[in-house]
Amino acid sequence: MARKRKIQFSLVYRDMWQSSGKFQPRAEQLAEIAPIIVEMGCFSRVETNGGAFEQVQLLAGNNPNKAVRAFTKAFNEAGILTHMLDRGLNGLRMYPVPADVRKLMYKVKKAQGVDITRIFDGLNDPRNIIPSIRYAKEAGMIPQATLCITYSPVHTIKYYSNLADQLIEAGAPEICLKDMAGIGRPHFLGKLVKTIKDKHPEVIIEYHGHSGPGFSVASMLEVCENGADILDVAMEPISWGKVHPDVITIREMLADAGFDVPSINMNAYMRARSKTQEFIDDFLGYFMSPTNKETSSLLVGCGLPGGMMGSMMSDLRGVHAGINMYLRNNGQPELSIDDLLVKLFDEVAYVWPRVGYPPLVTPFSQYVKNVSLMNVYNMVRGEGRWQAIDQNVWNMILGKAGQLPGKLDKEIVDLAKSKGFEFSDADPQQFYPDALDEYRKEMDTNGWSYGEDDEELFELAMHDRQYRDLMSGVAKERFEEDLAKAKAEKFAKQGFDDEEIKKAMRAGTVAVEAPVSGIVLWEIDLVEGSMAPRVGAEFATGQPFCSIENSYGQMTEVLSLITGKIAEICVPQGKAVRKGEPIAYMRPAETEVRWPSYVSPLVRIEQMKRPHKRISRPRHS
């Protein structure tokens, strides 16, 4: 049989994680997996960053610029194209970005080794996409313009093909069909690809479809039969579910259909699979919802992205108790969580058309879900709809985020007018003035480096609150606390008792044992306050850890025997410990650092009082 066209595969490693859980692998982990992905030999492209990637790196206390450079390096050297996801007017965040920050983003990302930017707008408004096409080309990146796929009376073949015409005319050499909820019907998608290809045969078309409701495998075959060039795929252990189809299945399906598809180095696939599982076991798995490993036909009706199911169920559980308390107090039968889920899906079906059919993708899927959830909550309690609409939702309704695909319902228009709100059809960018000069002032005031290729300046401008938390150390401390809590909750759900939970959480740690019996005194501070250091506090080998005072008033200084972070504190300030008992448990760091042995006690005290170290005990009397 004669071979058909060549089909390329893109591994969406970033989106695999985002659709599975909250966090992304750290820079050193990404550097580990990249050469193995190269060795698999089947990917012409890899998605390395973008979307929530940088924000969640910051939330974990990691520098996202280091993560991007670490991940792209091996692909750049191997000639595999890297791509990112950007949100047009919103850049890499959930709300609009000034034009000067948007322009800087493409210069930074190109310098960091990212080749292609996938530009999408949650409303499919070309005014929010076209400037980014220009900015990307000026920076030397390839702009891939995106059609956010959904299923509604207004999202027709004509609607999407006209949008594609505008984006191609503006300079986009590639078009992505972003089927973020996986609800695009296969036949429809095939017709859309053919319509675009018939008019623009030179344009590359890439299809991105999530597995949630189960259409995506059929959709991939249909788009390929009609002219698509590249497919986004995933790999175990985080393929399928609410994520994306696995490359093995898609490769075999297309090979059987006669397409020219690359072979997969299965030895490398298995190593990459194993390495990815290591990352899950390390810490990422504690923030991954089991429901994201499941497909659900319920997603066909509501049209919500699969990646939202975990957060949506959490939200439902949050209001479930309150609703049932109200029902009990009023002599009405309680609702199960399934009853509530059906009510929410029905309410999404009511709300979505009335707010103009915004494609249910970040951030507009969250807006529609949040309004629907609060409508359900208030209606069950005998109150009316539309009582909890925040400013971001109003900006969408009023036109300040872009033009809605559909017409607003009179119910919504009248509500807006009753509040004195004004509608706008102006270019949304005008509402968000340039801001880089202000961020430069902040960098200068704090003495912060702008970083290689101004990447640190960009990070502050794009994610100012999270970047400040990174620089202060608050982000890392908060993450360590969240991780400890997530671990404890997971072990508790598995039926572990308190002692078993402690034992499980101590896996991989080293005990700091008391060399003598006495009272534990954490770090000497001659001014005020006393407390043990927080979980996550860092110590170098040989650094003073705490002191122990025996019954004769004699002090024994305890030094850290390893370089690492505190994982658990067993003996708080002022409590007794027996010789040989653990004072704390530490998790070893990968890099060994030694505290200088010549540092005098007074200097040690001052060193301990530097920012990010915990306040220590008062002078003992």
N, C-alpha and C positions, 0 to 999 in steps of 0.2 A: 504494500500500500504506500502510495506517495505521501510524503510527510507534508503536513500543513505548515502554517506560519510558525515562527519561533515565538514562544511565550517565556517571559522572564519572571522570576520570583523576587519579591522584596520581603525580607524578614522584619516584621514590625516589633522589634524587641522592646522598645519603649512602651508601645500601646499594649503589648501582652501584659506587662506589669500593671499598667494603669487600669486595665479592664479586670484585673484580678484582685487588686488590693490598693493600699494607700501609698506605699513607698516604692522607690526604685533602688536597684543595687548601688553600692558605693563605687567611687572611682576605681579603687584597686580591683574590685570584683568585675567591673566592666572591662578593665584592661586584661583580666584573666580570660574572659569568655570570648573577646573579639577574635583572637587568632584561631580559636577552635571553630568559630562561625565561618571564618575565611576558609579553613580546611574542609568544611562541608562541601564546598565547591558548587553549590546550587543557587547561590544568591548573587544577583547583579547589583542589588541595592540592600541597604540596611537602614531602618529608622533608628536614629541614635538619640534624638532629644526633641525638645519642643513641648508645646502644650503644658501639662502640669509637671513635666520632668524637673525643671529648674526650681519651681516652687516647693516641691516635696523634698528635693535635696536640701534646700534651705531649712525646711521644717525639721529635718533630721540633723541639723547642725553641720551639714557638709557644704563645701564650696562647689556649686554646680559648674563653674567654669573649668575646674580641674577635672570634673567628671566627663564633660563633653570632650575635652582634649584627650583624655585617657582612652575614651571609647572610639573616637574617630581615627586615631593614629594607625592602627593595624589595617583598617579598611582603605585609608588613603594610600598606604604603601602597596596594598594589593590591587589597587585600581577598582575597588568596589565603591560605587557611589553611595554617599550617605545622605539621608534626608531628615528633615525636622517637620514638625507640625506647628503652624502659627495661626493665630486667630484674627488676622487682619487688623481691624481697628483696635482690637483688644490685645494685640501682641501675644505675649505668653501668659496673660492673666485673665481674670474674669470680667474686667471692666475696661473702658476705653483708655488708650495710651496716647500721649501727645505725639505729634508728627515727628519732632526731632528725635524722640526716643525710638520710634519705629524705624527711622532711617539708620540710627546707630546699630540697631539689632542686627541688620543684615551684614554690616561691615564686621561686627564682632564674630558673628557665626561663620562667615566665610573664612576669617582668620583662624578660627578654631578647627577648621577642617570639615565644615558642613557644606555639601555641594548643592542640595536641592531644598527649597522651602515649599511646603504644601500649605497654600494660603486659603483659608476658608473663612466665611462669615456665617454666623448662625442664622442670619436672615436671608442669605443669598443676595445681599445688596451689593451690586458691582461697585458702588461708590466706596465701599469699605475694603474691597479687594484690589481694585486697579492701582491705587497709589503704592500698595505693597509690591505689585508686579514691577513697577518702575524702580522702587527702592532696591529690590533684590537684584535686578539687572545691573543697576549702577554699581552695586557691590561685587558683581561678578558671580552671583548665584543663579541657579536655574529656577525660575518661578513656575511652580505647578499650581494652576488655579483649580479651585475645587467647587463641585456641585454637591451641596448637602442633600442627600436623598431621603425623601419621606414619601408617605402615601396619603394623598388627600385630593379633593376635587380640584384644587388650584395647582397642584404640582403635576402638570401634564408633560408629555413629550415636548410640546411646543414651548412651554414655560422653560424647561431645562435647556433645550437646544438654542433658544434665543439668548439665554444667559451665557451659554458656552460661546456663542458667536461674539458677544461683547468682550468676553475675557480673552479670547484668541486675538481679536482685533486689537486689544490693548497690549499685546505682546507676549501672551502666555504660550509657550511651545508645547505644554503638556496640560492635560485635563485629568483630574481625579474624580471619580464617582465615590463619594464618601458615604457609604451606607452604614451610618453609625449605629443604628438600631437593628440592622439586618432585616428590615421589613420591606425593602424594595423587592417587588415581585420579579422573578427571573425573566419572564417574557417581556415585561416593561423595560427592564434594564438592557436586554438585548436590543430591543428596538431603539432605545436611546443611543446606545453605542453606535449602531449602524447609521442613525441619522447624523450624528456628529462626524463619523468617519467618511460618509459619502460626500459631505461638504468640505471636510478638512482632512484629507487622507494623510497629510504629513504630520499631523498632531498626534503625539503619544497619549494613549489613554490607559490609566491605571485604575484598577478597581479595588476598593477597600470595603469588605463586608464582614460584619460580626456574625457569630454563629447563633446568637440568642434564640430566635424563633425557628431556626432550622432551614431557612431558605438559601443560605449562602453557598452551599456546594452547587446546587442547581444554577444559582445566579452566576457563579464563576464559569461554568460551562457555557451558559448562554452568552455572556459578554465576550468570551473568547471566540465562539462561533461567529460573532458579529463584528470582530475587529479589534478587541482590546489587546494591548501589548504586554501589560505587566499586572500581576496579581499580588496583593498583600497576603501573606500567610504567616502562621505561627508554628511553633514546634513544642513537643512535650518538654516538661510536664505542665505547661500552661497554655495548651491549645484547647479548642472546643469550648463548651460552656458558653459563657457570655463573651468569650474572647474571639478567636478567629480559627478557621479550619487549619488542620495540620498540613505542612508541606508534603508529607508522604502521600496522603490521600489525594490531594489535588494533583500532584505530579503523576500518580498512576492513572487517575481519571483522564487527564489530558493526553497522556501517552497512548492510552487505549483508543482515544478519539482521533489519533493521528497527528497530534501537534508535536512540534520539535521542542522538547523540554529537557533541561539539564539533568544529569544524573546526581544522585545524592551519595556522598561518602558516608556510609552508615556507621563506620567506626567513629568518625568525627561527630556524627549526629548523636550517638550514644554518649560520647564524652561531654558534649554540650548539654545534653539532657541531664546527665549526672551533675555537672557543674551548676546548672540552673537550680537543681534540687538542693544543692549545698547552700545556695543563696537563700532559698526558702527556709531551710532548716536553721540558718544562721539567725535571721531576725525578720525577714520579709513575710514569712508565713504567719506570724502572729497578727498581722494586719490584713490577712486575706480572708474574705468571707467564703465559706463553703458553698453558698448559693451561686457564686460566680463560676462554679464548675458545672453548673446544670443548665441545660437548655429549657426554655419554657414557651409553650405556645400562647400563653397569656400575653406575651409581648407583641403578638401580631395585632391584637386589638388596641392596646393603649399606645403603641408606637414609641414607648420610652426606651432609651438606650439601655442595653443589658448591664453596662457598668454601673448604672444607677440603682439596680435592684437591691444591692446590699444596703446602701444608704437609705433607700426608700423603706425597706423593711424595718430598719432601725428607727426611722421617723415614725412609722406606724406603731411600733411597740411603745414609742414614747407617748403617743396620744391615746393608746388603747386603754390604759388603766384609768385615765381621766374620763374618757367617754363612758366606760362601764360603771364608774363611780356615780356619774350623773344619772345613768339609766337605773341603777339600783335604788338611788335615793328618790327616784320618781316612779318607782314601781313598774319599770319597764324591763323586758328581757334583755340580758346582756348580749353583746356581739362577740363572735369569735374573731381571731385575727384574719381568717379567710373572708368572713363577712365584710370586714373593714376593707380588705384588699379589693374586693369586688366593687364596693362603694367608691373607692378611690379611682379605680380604672374607669368606672362609669362617669365620675366627675371630670376626669381628664378629657373624656370624650365630649363632655358638655363645655368645658372651659376652652379647650384648644381652638375650635372654630370661632368662638366669640372674641378671642384676642388676636385673630387674624392669621391663624395657621402658621405660626413660626416653626421652622424645622426644629424638631426636638433633639437638639444638640447643645452642648455647653456654650453659653450659660442658660439658653432659653428653655431647655428641657427642665432644668432646675426651677426656673421661674414658674413654668406651668404646673409642675408637680407641687411646688410649695403652695401656690394659690389654691390648687385643687384640694390638697390635704387640709388646709385651714377651712375651706368651704365645707368639707365633710364634717370636720370637728364642730364647727358652729351650727350646721344644720341639724346634726344629731341632737344637739343641745337646745334645739328649738329656735335658733337664731338664723339670720339670713346669710346669703353669699356676699363675697367681695369685701369682707371687713378687714382683711389682713393682706393688703397689697403694699409691698415696700417700694422704695424709690427706684430701685433698679428695674422692677417690673413696670412701674409707671414710665420710666424712660423708654422702655421698649414700646409701650402702648402709645406714647405721645410722639414717637418718631425720632427721639434723640439717640437711638442706637442704630437706626437705619429704617428702611421702608419694609413694612410687613407684607408678606406675599398675598394675604387675603384682606378682606374688608372687615373692619371692626364692627361688632354688633352694636345696635342702637343702645342696648343696655349698658355697654361699656362707655360709649360716647357720652351718654347722658350722665353717667357717674363721674366721668372726668370733668365735664362742664359744671356739675354741681359743686365740685371742689375748687373751681376756679383755675383749672389747668388749661394750658394752651398747647395745641398740636403744632408740630413743625414738620416741614418737608425739606429743611435745609440740610446741607452736607453735615453729617454727624461730627466730623473732625473739628469743625469750628467751635464746638462746645468745650474742647480740651486743648488749651493753649500750650505752647512749647514750655519745657520745664528743665532742660538739662543744665542751664546756668545755675539754677537754685541747687541742684544736686551737686554740681561742682563746688559750690560754696560749702555745702555740708561735708563733702570729702576733704576739702582743704582745712576746715575748722577742726575736724576730728583727726587730721593727720593721716588719713587713709590713702593708700596707693590707688591710683586709677587702674592699675593692673596692666598686663600685657594687652596691647591693642584696645585699651580703654574698657576692658571687659568688666572690671570691678565697678566702674562708673555706671556702665549699663545695668549691672545687676541691682545696684541701689535704685536706679531710676525705674526699673521694671517692677521690682518687688521691695519697695522701700522698707516696709515694716519687718518683713522676714529677714532682709539683709541686716538691718540693725540688730535683730535678735541673734543672728549668726555672729556678728562682730563682738557683741557683748558677752557671748557664751550662754545666753539664756536659752537659745534654741536647742543646743546640745543637752543641757540639763533637763529641759522639758521633755525632749525625746527619750532620754534614758528613763525618766519616770514613767512615761507612757508605755515604754517597752516592758518595764518591770510589771506594770499593771496588766498589760495584755497577756504576758506570760502566766501570771498568777490566775487570771480569769480562764485562760485556756486549760490549765492544769485542773482547776476547780471543776470545770465542765466535764472533764474526763474522769471525775470521781476521786481525784487525789484528796487525801486529808491534808491538814496544815503542814505536818511534818514531811509528807511526801512531796508537797509543793515546794517546800524549802529545799529539799534534796535535789529535786529536778532543776530548780532555778540555779543551784550551785554547780551544775555540770559545767566543766571547763574552767572553773575558777580555782584560785589558790587561797588557802586559809592563812590569815595573819594571826599567829598564835601568841598568847601572852607568855613572855619569858619568865615572868614572876607573878605571884598573886598580889592583888591590891586593887586600888581604885583607878579606873581609866580616866585620864585627863587629856582631852583632845586639844592640840595646838595652843601654845601660850599666847595670850593677847593681854597687854598691860592696861588696856583702857576699858573695854566694855564687852558684855555679851558672852554667852557660852553655848556652843552646840557642836555636835559632830558634823563632819563634812557631809555633803549631800551624796547620794548615790550618783556615780558618774564622775566624782572628783578624781583628778589625775595625780599620780605620784610617780617619781622616778626611783630607780633602785638606789638605796642608801639615803633617801630623803626622810627626815623625821616624820613619823606617822602619828604617833601619840606618845603620851608618857603614862607610866603606872607608878602610883605612890603606895608604898607598903605601910604597914601599921606603925613603923618607926619614923615615918615622914621622909624616908629615903626615896628618891626619884630614879626611875629607870626609863631611859629613852628607848622607844621602839622605832626601829627603822624599817622602811619598806624594803622587802627582799627582792621585789620584782618591779619592773616598769609596767604600769597598767592603771585601770580605773576601778574604783570601789563599786562592787556589784551588790553588796549587802553589808549593813552595819549591825553587828550582833550585840555590842555593848555600848550604850549611849553614854553621854557625859556624866561622870560622877558615880557610875555603877561599878560594882565589884566584879572581878574576873579571877578565876583560878589559873594557876600556872598550866599551860598547855591547852587551855580553852581558846576557841577562836574569838578574836576581837572583831574581825570583819573578814569578808571574802573579796578578793580582787580578781578581775578578769585581765589576763596578761595582754599587753600591747604587742603589735608585730615588731616594733622597733625598740631596741633596748636603749635607755637613757640613764646615765649615772649621775647622781647628785654629787657635786664636788666634795671630797672628804675634808678639804681645807677650810670650808666655809665655817666661820665662827658661829656660836649660838645666837649672838645678837643679829648677825646678818641673816641667819636662818629665820629668825622671827620676822624680820622685815620682808623676806622673800615670801613667806607664807601669807602675808597680809596684802599681796598684790591682787589686782582684780581677778575675779573668778575663783579665788580660794575662799573657803568657808571661814566665817568668823570663829575664833577659838575661845578657849576658856579664860575666865578672869584669873588674876594672880591668886594662887592658893594661899590661904592663911592657916 
